[in-house]
Amino acid sequence: MRNKLIAAFACTTALVSTGAASAADLAARPYTKAPAYIEPLFNWTGFYVGGHIGGAWTNEQFINNGTGAAFGDLTPGQGYRQRNSGVMGGAQIGYNWQANNYVFGMEGTISGLDNKGTIVNTAFAPAGNVFSWRANVLATVVGRAGFAVQNNLFYIKGGYAGVNNRLSVTDTVGVTGSGGQTHWANGWTVGAGWEYGITRNWIVGLEYNYAAFGSQTYQLGGTAGNYTFDAKPRDIQWAVVRASYKFDAPVIARY
């Protein structure tokens, strides 16, 4: 009986040792770390509206085109060019569409300008006549293309520009009188800028633009009849700070 108990104990010990060895041979259970959370990317897709303010510089040019009466006392081919600056401000509305890091969009702006000047004729006889010009409303419709780096957007733009331009003259020597006319001048514009999304909806930025315009014929009627000029804002440049509100679009998340 004693021998049977010893044999049974030996067999049990062997089985326990074998089980322990098999357990030791099993690989340790791998530890899986939870994926790190990455902040959602700023999503530039969506409609936005906003405002801008800054400064503008206008190069105004007007030349007697040889048609009309002697009012203003410049002969055909004579004229002036003047550069002046002023404050500008207005509103913008647009839509952006984002594909990966690339952003495309359309935008329209309307701005009020305070660009104007006065030239007293001292170069062409008889001297003393006063010419005045003013560019006071500027509108653009452009396409935009940019590259987004998280909350930063670097972009270029280009398209249509138009400006409300007025030219007038007061003839103070010889045949006296005054006259003026206002035209809408069409042209083109290019620009570049940077925007930053400070929240999901609010965007601020900086922008520079250049625009050039075609000539219009201005009939400056006075007591002696019409005095005709080809005039235009030869170019307008402006730099502004911008703020826009972007309406919500689906959040883009990256893991």
TITORMI-883363 format. One line per field, with one value per atom (N, C-alpha, C): x, y, z. Coordinates in steps of 0.001 Angstrom, whole numbers, plus 524288, in hexadecimal, padded with zeros to 5 digits. Atoms other than C-alpha are relative to their C-alpha. Example, Ala and Ser with C-alpha at 12.3 -4.5 7.8 and 13.67 -1.06 7.14 Angstrom:
xx: 8037A/8300C/80384/7FCCC/83566/7FCFE
yy: 7FB5A/7EE6C/804B0/7FB5A/7FBDC/80442
zz: 80000/81E78/80000/7FFC4/81BE4/802DA
end
This chain:
xx: 8033A/80000/8035C/7FC64/80B18/8027B/7FD7E/81184/7FC3E/803D5/804EB/7FF58/80084/803BD/804A7/7FB3B/811D3/7FFCC/80044/80F8D/7FC11/80401/8032D/801F1/7FDD9/80A15/803F8/7FC03/8154B/7FD7C/802BD/80BDF/7FD8B/80283/80480/80402/7FBCC/8112C/801E7/7FE35/8156D/7FC2A/803F2/8088F/80010/7FFD8/8094E/804C7/7FB2D/81759/7FF7F/800BB/813A4/7FC83/8038D/80856/802A7/7FD32/81115/803C1/7FC49/81B2F/7FD2E/802F4/810D0/7FE2D/801B0/80BA7/80474/7FB66/81960/80163/7FEBA/81AD3/7FC60/8039F/80F02/8022A/7FE1C/81262/7FCB4/802D5/80EC6/7FBDB/80440/801FA/801A9/7FE1D/8055F/7FC8F/802CB/801B1/7FEC7/8019F/7F9FC/7FEE8/800AF/7FB48/7FB94/80443/7EF5B/8023B/7FDFA/7F139/7FFED/7FF9B/7F5BD/7FBCE/803F9/7EB60/802A8/7FDF8/7EE44/7FBA4/803E5/7E743/7FDC6/80232/7DDC8/80296/7FDF0/7E33B/7FC0A/8038B/7DDB9/7FDB3/802AA/7D3B3/7FEA6/800E5/7D3DA/7FB27/80496/7C7FA/7FB5C/804BE/7BBEF/7FF7C/80109/7B5BF/80217/7FE35/7BB22/7FE78/800F7/7B816/80380/7FCA2/7C050/800F5/7FEA2/7C672/805DA/7FA75/7D37F/800C9/7FEA6/7DA5E/805E1/7FA72/7E74D/800D3/7FEB4/7ED4B/80061/7FFCF/7ECD1/80305/7FCEA/7F579/7FE2C/801FB/7F063/803AF/7FD47/7F807/7FBF1/803F4/7EE74/802A9/7FDDB/7F10B/7FB96/803D3/7E979/802DA/7FD72/7ED2C/7FBD3/80377/7E659/80037/7FFF6/7E211/7FEEA/80063/7E05A/7FA88/80564/7D181/7FD8A/802D1/7C96F/80214/7FEB6/7CA5D/804A0/7FB7D/7D555/7FE4E/801A2/7D137/803AA/7FC07/7DBF7/80573/7FB18/7E6B8/8046F/7FC01/7EDF1/7FF11/8006D/7F0AD/8002B/7FFF8/7EF57/8054D/7FB4C/7F937/80221/7FE32/7FB56/7FC93/802EF/7F757/8036B/7FD51/7FB5E/7FF69/80061/7FE0C/8014F/7FF2D/7FD0D/7FF0C/80092/7FEA8/7FE40/801D6/7F731/7FDF2/80181/7F308/7FBBB/80413/7E85D/7FE5E/80211/7E11D/7FBF1/8040E/7D8C4/7FDCE/80257/7CF72/7FB1C/80498/7C475/7FECC/801DF/7BEE2/8017A/7FF00/7C1AB/7FC3E/80328/7B998/80239/7FDB1/7BE5E/7FEED/80087/7BF08/80539/7FB4C/7CAB3/7FEA0/80076/7CC05/80569/7FAE9/7D715/8006C/7FEB1/7DD45/80583/7FB0E/7E829/80205/7FDDC/7F100/7FED1/80102/7EC27/7FA90/804E7/7E18C/7FEE1/801AE/7DA05/7FAF7/804BD/7CF70/7FEEA/801A2/7C83B/7FEB2/80107/7C6F4/7FE6D/8017B/7C050/800E2/7FF1D/7C3DD/7FDAA/801A3/7BE74/80297/7FCFE/7C692/7FEFF/80017/7C595/80581/7FABF/7D1AB/7FFB3/7FF7E/7D64D/804B6/7FBA0/7DFC8/7FE50/80175/7DF20/804B5/7FBC1/7E7C4/7FE45/800ED/7E844/80518/7FB69/7F1A5/7FEDD/8005D/7F367/803B2/7FCDF/7F81F/80405/7FBB4/80565/803C2/7FC64/80BD9/7FE46/80200/8030E/7FD0F/80289/7FEDD/7FA8E/7FF5F/7F650/7FF71/7FFDF/7F94E/7FB99/803C8/7EFDA/7FB29/8049E/7E55C/800D1/7FFB0/7E23A/7FD45/8021F/7E04A/7FF77/800E6/7DA90/7FE4A/80198/7D8CE/7FED8/80165/7D334/7FE9A/80181/7D284/7FDA5/8028A/7C88C/7FD60/80251/7C2E4/80305/7FD09/7CA62/7FD58/80267/7C497/8035E/7FD12/7CB10/7FCDF/801F0/7C6DC/80494/7FB1D/7D23E/7FF7F/7FF2B/7D62D/804BB/7FBB1/7DF2C/8020B/7FD9A/7E8C6/80431/7FC54/7F0A1/801BD/7FDEA/7F821/7FF50/8012B/7F3BA/803E2/7FCC4/7FCAA/7FD3A/8035A/7F376/7FCA6/80351/7ED78/801E2/7FDE1/7F5BE/7FE94/8011F/7F1C8/8030F/7FD0E/7FB0E/7FDA5/80300/7F427/80180/7FFC1/7F482/7FA88/80535/7E8EB/80078/80001/7E545/7FAAB/80509/7D9B5/7FE95/8022A/7D120/80067/80041/7D22F/7FD48/80290/7C9F0/8002A/7FF9B/7CABA/7FCAE/802EF/7C20D/803C6/7FBFE/7CA6D/7FD8C/8020D/7C75F/80480/7FC4A/7CECF/7FD00/80284/7CB67/80426/7FC71/7D173/7FD12/801F4/7CF70/80391/7FCF3/7D3E8/7FFC7/7FFCD/7D850/8029A/7FD3B/7DFA4/7FD6C/80262/7D9E6/7FA41/80570/7CD0E/7FF3A/800A1/7C8AC/7FB57/80437/7BFBB/80206/7FE66/7C009/7FC9B/802E9/7BBD1/802AD/7FDD0/7BDBC/7FC97/802EF/7B989/80232/7FE92/7B9AA/7FF20/80070/7BC19/80186/7FE46/7BD33/80422/7FBAD/7CA70/800CB/7FF2C/7CC8A/805BB/7FA96/7D955/800C0/7FEA5/7E035/80333/7FD1C/7E68B/802AA/7FD51/7F054/80184/7FE93/7F3FF/801DF/7FE29/7F956/7FEDA/8012E/7F692/800FE/7FF7C/7F74D/7FB57/80445/7EC18/80123/7FF38/7EBB4/7FAC4/804CD/7E062/800D9/7FF1C/7E027/7FC36/803A9/7D423/7FDC8/8026F/7CBC3/7FD41/80318/7C424/80290/7FDD1/7CC4C/80566/7FB30/7D726/801EC/7FD99/7E093/80442/7FC0B/7EA68/80216/7FD92/7F2DA/7FFF5/8006C/7F1DE/8021B/7FE2B/7F84D/7FDD3/80253/7F230/801EB/7FEAB/7F556/7FBCB/803ED/7EB68/80158/7FF3E/7EC47/7FAE6/80512/7E13A/800A3/80018/7DDB4/7FE1D/8018C/7DB56/7FA32/8053F/7CE23/8004F/80037/7CA7E/7FC7E/802CC/7C660/7FEC2/801CB/7BE4F/7FF4D/8001E/7C11A/7FD6C/802E2/7B682/800AD/7FF8A/7B8CC/7FD06/802D3/7B3DD/8017F/7FE3F/7BBD5/7FEB8/8013D/7B6D5/8029A/7FDAD/7BC86/805E1/7FA58/7CAB1/8010F/80000/7CE10/8055C/7FB39/7D82F/7FF6D/7FF99/7DC62/80276/7FE29/7DDDD/7FF2F/80077/7DFD1/8033D/7FC52/7E53D/803FC/7FC27/7F1BC/800F4/7FFF8/7F2ED/7FE71/80140/7EE22/80283/7FDCD/7F584/7FDAB/8021B/7F02F/801CF/7FE81/7F41E/7FC28/80424/7EA1B/800D7/800CA/7E7D7/7FA60/80522/7DC34/7FE39/80264/7D2EC/7FB16/80479/7C8DA/7FDAC/802AE/7BEC5/7FEB3/800F9/7BE78/7FBA5/80441/7B1FF/801C9/7FE12/7B398/7FFC8/7FFBC/7B7C3/801A3/7FE80/7BA65/805B1/7FAB2/7C674/80331/7FC61/7D224/80392/7FC8E/7D929/8040B/7FBD7/7E60E/80259/7FDBE/7EB77/804C3
yy: 7FB50/80000/804E1/7FB83/80905/800F6/7FF65/8067A/80269/7FDBF/809B0/805D9/7FA64/816F3/80313/7FD61/81A3F/8008C/7FFDC/816ED/80408/7FC2B/81F28/8058B/7FABE/82AE1/80197/7FEEE/829AF/8015F/7FEF2/82957/80566/7FAD0/83574/80458/7FC11/83CDE/800C6/7FFAF/839AF/80303/7FD37/83E86/805DA/7FA75/84B57/802A3/7FDCC/84D88/800C5/7FF92/84AC3/80496/7FB99/854A8/80532/7FB17/85EF4/80146/7FF1E/85D12/801CE/7FE68/85E15/805A5/7FA95/86AB8/803C7/7FC98/8702A/800C7/7FF9B/86D54/803B6/7FC81/875D2/80587/7FA90/88386/8038B/7FC3E/88EFF/802BF/7FD64/89573/80590/7FABD/8A1A6/8044A/7FB73/8AF0C/803A6/7FC94/8B742/80573/7FA9C/8C5F7/80295/7FD35/8CE35/803FD/7FC32/8D6A9/80584/7FA9E/8E459/8035E/7FC82/8EED2/80479/7FBB3/8F885/803EC/7FBE6/9056B/80006/7FF97/906B4/80463/7FBEF/90E49/8046D/7FBB1/91BD4/7FF20/80103/91A57/8052D/7FB10/92586/7FFEE/80059/92097/802E7/7FD73/92918/80595/7FA85/93656/80376/7FC4B/94241/8058B/7FA73/950BD/802FA/7FD0A/95B7F/8057E/7FAA9/968D3/800BE/7FECD/96F22/805E3/7FA79/97C16/8008B/7FF2C/981C2/804FA/7FB73/98B2A/7FE9F/800C4/98CF2/8047B/7FC30/993F8/7FFE8/7FF95/998D7/80353/7FCEE/99D50/801AC/7FDFB/9A5ED/8027D/7FDC5/9A9C4/80216/7FDE3/9B2B0/8032A/7FDA6/9B784/8021E/7FDB1/9C098/7FCB5/80362/9B7F9/802EB/7FCED/9C332/80106/7FF16/9C3DC/803FB/7FC62/9CF5D/80586/7FA6C/9DDD8/80126/7FE5B/9E569/8014C/7FF56/9E34D/7FCB9/802BB/9DFC1/8014A/7FDE0/9E52C/7FC13/803D1/9D882/7FE7E/8018C/9D582/7FA10/805B0/9C795/7FDA2/802B6/9BE5F/801DA/7FE0F/9C6B8/7FDD5/80211/9C1B7/7FF86/8008D/9BE1A/7FA78/804D0/9B274/80163/7FED5/9B308/7FB24/8046A/9A930/8022D/7FE69/9AA5D/7FB3C/80474/9A1AC/80195/7FF06/9A05F/7FB02/80472/9977D/7FD26/8030D/98C76/7FBFE/8040D/982C9/7FDEE/80243/979BD/7FA99/80527/96C0B/7FBF8/8045C/95EC2/7FB8C/804B7/95287/7FBF4/803EC/945AB/7FA7D/8058B/936ED/7FD60/80326/92DDA/7FA3C/805B0/91F83/7FDB8/80233/9176B/7FA64/80559/90B26/7FEF5/800CC/9060E/8054F/7FAFB/911DF/80470/7FC0A/9191E/80255/7FD2C/9236C/80351/7FCFE/9294F/802DD/7FD27/93392/80485/7FB46/93F48/8041C/7FBD0/94C8F/804F9/7FAD4/95996/803FE/7FBD1/9666B/80515/7FAB0/97432/8038B/7FCA0/97F4D/805B4/7FA63/98DCF/8022A/7FDAE/995FA/805D3/7FA64/9A382/801E4/7FE8F/9A4FF/80461/7FB7D/9B25B/803A2/7FC4B/9BD3A/804CA/7FB1E/9CAF3/801C1/7FE37/9D011/80565/7FABD/9DE7A/80044/7FFD4/9E051/8046A/7FC34/9E6EE/7FEDE/80198/9DFE6/801BE/7FEC2/9E37E/8052A/7FAD1/9F144/7FF94/7FC88/9F7A1/7FD0C/802C6/9F2F1/801CA/7FE8B/9F2E4/7FCAB/80351/9E917/7FB67/803DE/9DEF2/7FAF3/80530/9D065/7FCF2/8033F/9C73F/7FA8D/80568/9B886/7FD4C/802ED/9AEBA/7FA6B/80581/99FC9/7FE88/8008E/99C71/7FAC3/8052C/98EBA/7FC0B/8041A/9825A/7FAC2/8052D/974D4/7FBF4/8043F/967C7/7FAF5/8055C/95A01/7FCA2/802CC/9507E/7FA41/80558/9425F/7FFD2/80084/93E09/7FA62/80526/932AA/80061/7FFA1/92FA7/7FABF/804A7/925F0/800A9/7FFB5/92329/7FCD2/802AD/91F95/800AF/7FF9E/91C97/804EA/7FB52/929C8/80461/7FBFC/9317C/7FED5/80073/933FA/8042F/7FC7C/93A03/7FFAD/80040/93DE2/8045B/7FC12/9453F/800A2/7FEF1/94B42/8031A/7FCF7/95150/7FFF7/7FFB2/955D8/80582/7FB09/96188/8042F/7FB76/96F30/8046D/7FB61/97B4A/80466/7FB85/9890D/8047C/7FB50/99516/8049C/7FBF8/9A056/80501/7FAF1/9AEDC/8039A/7FBF9/9B979/8050B/7FAEB/9C7F0/80433/7FB9F/9D4F8/80511/7FAB2/9E30B/80397/7FC94/9EC84/8058C/7FAE1/9F90A/8042E/7FC43/9FF7D/7FFF5/7FFAB/A0466/7FEC1/801BC/9FD58/7FD0E/80266/9FA21/7FC53/803BE/9EF6F/7FB32/804DC/9E1E4/7FB8F/80496/9D427/7FB11/804F7/9C607/7FB7D/804B5/9B819/7FB5F/804BB/9AB15/7FB3C/804E5/99DD0/7FB6C/804E6/98FC1/7FDA2/80214/98AAF/7FA3E/8059C/97C19/7FE9F/801A9/974F4/7FA9B/80513/96961/800D8/7FFAB/9667B/7FAD6/80488/95D29/80165/7FEFF/95B96/7FB16/8045B/952FC/80145/7FF0B/95121/7FB50/80400/94952/8007D/80015/94549/7FC0D/80372/93EEA/7FF1B/80156/937BD/8001B/7FF8E/93C55/7FCA0/803D1/93414/7FCFA/80302/92A98/80389/7FC93/93620/80533/7FAC8/9427C/7FFBD/7FFE8/9458B/8059B/7FAE0/95108/7FF67/8006A/95466/8053C/7FB86/95DC4/7FF07/800AC/9605C/804C8/7FBD6/96849/7FEFB/80089/96AF2/80448/7FC43/971AA/7FF98/7FFF6/975CA/8041F/7FC4C/97C8A/8006B/7FEDE/982AD/8025F/7FDC1/986B4/805A5/7FA81/994A5/80094/7FE5E/99B35/80594/7FAB5/9A780/8035D/7FC7A/9B2AE/80512/7FB19/9BDFC/80400/7FC1F/9C988/804EE/7FBAD/9D309/80511/7FAD0/9E186/803F2/7FBF6/9EE7F/80025/7FFFA/9ECB8/7FAE6/804FB/9DEF3/7FB7E/804AB/9D177/7FFED/8008A/9CF4D/7FA49/805AB/9C0E5/7FDD0/80289/9B8BA/7FA1C/8058D/9AAA0/7FF96/80030/9A7DA/7FA99/8050A/99C23/80026/80149/997C9/7FC37/80349/992A2/7FAF0/8049C/98956/80199/7FF59/987C5/7FB74/803F6/98083/800BF/7FF82/97D6A/7FB79/803D2/9764C/8007D/7FFE4/97280/7FBB3/80433/96ACA/7FE35/8024E/9619E/7FCEA/8037B/95ACC/7FDBD/802A0/950C5/7FC12/80422/947D8/7FBA4/80484/93A3B/7FCB3/8034A/9327C/7FA57/8053A/924B8/7FC57/8043C/91991/7FB19/804CD/90B27/8003E/8000C/90963/7FBD1/803CF/902A9/7FE18/80229/8F985/7FC79/80349/8F294/7FCC2/8037B/8E6BB/7FD4C
zz: 80000/80000/80000/7FFB6/8036F/7FAC6/8051E/7F660/7FC0F/80395/7EF29/800E8/7FECB/7F640/7FDFA/801E6/7F2FA/7FA15/805B7/7E4A3/7FE25/80185/7E40B/800CC/7FEE7/7EA3C/7FBE3/803FE/7E098/7FACE/804F5/7D51B/8000C/7FF96/7DA03/7FF95/8003C/7DBF4/7FA75/80573/7CE11/7FCA1/80329/7C86D/8011E/7FE97/7CFEE/7FDAA/8023C/7CB72/7FA28/805AE/7BD5F/7FEAB/800EF/7BE0B/800CE/7FEF8/7C3F4/7FBA2/8044A/7B942/7FB1B/804A4/7AEB5/80078/7FF3C/7B4A9/7FF47/80096/7B516/7FA4E/80592/7A67D/7FD15/802B1/7A313/7FFE5/80066/79E15/80369/7FCC9/7A69F/7FCBC/802D2/7A2E9/7FEA1/8018C/79AF3/80249/7FDF6/7A075/7FB70/80449/796E3/8021D/7FE42/798D6/7FCED/802A2/795D0/7FC2D/803CA/78994/8023E/7FE12/78C93/7FD6E/80220/78AE6/7FD16/8032C/78020/7FF30/8009A/77FB9/7FA71/80549/77455/7FCEE/8035F/768E3/7FF7A/80123/766A4/7FA9A/804F2/75BE6/7FD6B/802B9/7521E/7FC98/80353/74AB1/80264/7FE37/74B9D/7FE26/80139/74951/8045F/7FC12/7502D/7FE61/800D5/75197/803C8/7FC87/75775/7FE14/8015C/7568A/7FFC7/8007B/75387/80057/7FFB3/755C4/7FF26/8010D/75164/7FCEC/80322/747BB/7FA45/805AA/738F0/7FD7A/802F3/72F15/7FA53/8055A/721ED/7FCB3/80406/715F0/7FBFD/80399/70E6D/7FB49/804D9/70041/7FCA8/803B6/6F71D/7FBDD/8048A/6E97B/7FC52/803E1/6E008/7FB04/8049D/6D4B4/7FAEC/804C6/6CB1B/7FE18/8018F/6CAD0/803B2/7FCAD/6CFB3/7FFB9/80015/6D25D/80391/7FCE8/6D8C2/80587/7FA94/6E6BC/8035A/7FD05/6F060/7FE26/80206/6E7A1/7FFA0/80168/6E493/7FA51/80576/6D650/7FF93/80092/6D0D9/80155/7FE54/6D6DD/8053B/7FAF6/6E2EA/8045C/7FB96/6F029/804D1/7FB07/6FDD9/80219/7FCFB/70674/805A2/7FA75/71530/80345/7FC5E/72039/80541/7FADC/72CD8/802EA/7FCB6/73814/803D1/7FC2D/7421D/802B9/7FD1A/74B69/7FCAD/80297/74618/803CE/7FCC9/74C35/7FD5E/80276/74882/8020A/7FE72/748D5/7FBE3/8038D/742DB/80134/7FF77/74089/7FC47/80361/73B26/801D6/7FEC8/73B43/7FEF8/80098/73D53/7FFBB/80044/739DD/800BD/7FEAD/73FB2/7FE3F/8017A/739EF/801FD/7FD47/742B8/801F1/7FE4C/744B3/7FC36/803FD/738AB/800C1/7FF30/739A9/7FB2F/80488/72E44/80164/7FEB2/72E83/7FC5F/802B2/72923/8041D/7FC40/72F94/7FD2B/801DC/72D3A/80449/7FC33/733D7/7FDFD/8013A/73435/8040D/7FC84/739E6/7FEBE/800AB/73C00/8006B/80027/738CA/80139/7FF48/73C73/7FCE5/80365/73110/7FC56/80326/72AB3/7FF95/800B8/725C9/7FCFC/802C4/7205C/7FD7C/802E3/71608/7FDCB/80236/71300/7FB57/804C1/7050C/8004A/8002A/705A8/7FB88/80427/6FA3E/7FA99/80536/6EED4/80036/8001A/6EB59/7FD90/7FB85/6EF1B/80520/7FB09/6FCF5/8038E/7FC10/70853/80040/7FFDF/704BB/803B9/7FBD0/70F19/7FE49/8012C/70C52/80513/7FB60/71691/7FE58/800F9/716F9/8052A/7FB52/72076/7FE83/8005D/72171/80541/7FAEB/72BEA/80109/7FF20/729E3/7FCBA/8029E/7266F/80107/7FF81/723C8/7FD3D/8026E/720B7/8003F/80005/71D16/7FE47/80105/71DD4/8015B/7FE54/71EA1/80397/7FC49/72994/7FFE7/7FF87/72AC9/8042E/7FBB4/736E1/80207/7FD74/73F2F/805D9/7FA72/74D11/8032C/7FC21/75858/8053C/7FB64/763A2/7FFBC/7FFD0/76740/7FC7A/80376/75D71/7FA5B/80594/74F68/7FD15/80354/74579/7FA86/804D7/738E3/7FC39/8041C/72C16/7FDC8/8020E/7250F/7FAFC/804D4/7180F/7FD81/80297/7101A/7FE76/801CD/70D32/8043D/7FC8C/7131F/7FD1F/8022D/710E8/803EF/7FC7B/71673/7FDEF/8014F/716A6/8000A/800A3/7119B/7FDDD/801B0/7100D/7FE94/801AD/708AA/7FF1E/800C4/708EC/7FF4F/800DE/70531/80114/7FF5A/7092C/7FCEC/8036F/6FE95/80238/7FD71/7052C/7FCB3/8035B/6F9F1/7FAA4/80528/6ED26/80058/7FFC0/6EAE8/8051D/7FADA/6F8B7/80019/7FF56/6FD85/802CD/7FD7C/7036A/7FDF8/801B8/70004/801D6/7FE4E/703B9/7FE4E/80164/70115/80308/7FD20/70821/7FC97/802EE/701E5/8037A/7FDA1/70670/7FC6E/8031F/701B3/8013F/7FF5B/6FF88/7FF71/80048/70177/8025F/7FDBD/707A2/804FA/7FB1C/714B1/80145/7FDCD/71AE1/80598/7FA97/72910/802B6/7FCCA/733E2/805AA/7FA8E/74231/80372/7FBF6/74EB2/803A3/7FC44/7577C/8044D/7FB85/764DA/802AA/7FD4D/76B17/805DF/7FA65/77932/8031E/7FDD7/77C33/7FB65/8043C/77480/7FC16/80359/76EFC/7FEA1/800DB/77014/7FD7C/80317/7665B/7FFA2/800D2/765E2/7FBE5/8040C/75B50/7FE2D/8028F/75393/7FA26/805A6/744ED/7FD24/80384/73A04/7FA8F/8052E/72CA9/7FC54/80429/71FD5/7FBD0/80422/71572/7FBF0/8044C/70835/7FCF5/8025E/70064/7FA97/80533/6F292/8001A/80070/6EDEF/7FEDA/80155/6ED34/7FDDE/8021B/6E59B/80374/7FC85/6EE7E/7FD24/8024B/6E917/80466/7FBC8/6F1F6/7FDE4/8024D/6EDE2/80300/7FDB4/6F05F/7FCC0/802E1/6EB3F/7FA42/80573/6DEBB/7FD2A/8027F/6DC03/802D3/7FDA4/6DE70/7FF47/80009/6E1D5/80150/7FFA1/6DFE7/80173/7FE2B/6E727/7FFD2/7FEDC/6E735/80568/7FA9D/6F5B2/80250/7FD4B/6FE93/804FA/7FBDC/70B8B/7FD9B/802B2/70555/80304/7FCA5/710C3/80581/7FA74/71EB7/802ED/7FC8A/7294E/8056D/7FABE/736BA/80371/7FC06/74320/80484/7FC0B/74D63/80401/7FC32/759C0/7FF70/800E8/7591C/804CB/7FC25/76265/7FD8A/80268/75E09/803C7/7FD23/76402/7FC2C/80357/75DE6/8025F/7FE2C/75EEC/80057/7FECE/76439/7FB5A/803C8/75B75/802FE/7FD38/75EF0/801B9/7FDD8/7678A/7FD53/80243/76136/8045B/7FBEF/76AA8/7FD7C/80229/7684A/80467/7FC17/76F92/7FDBC
end
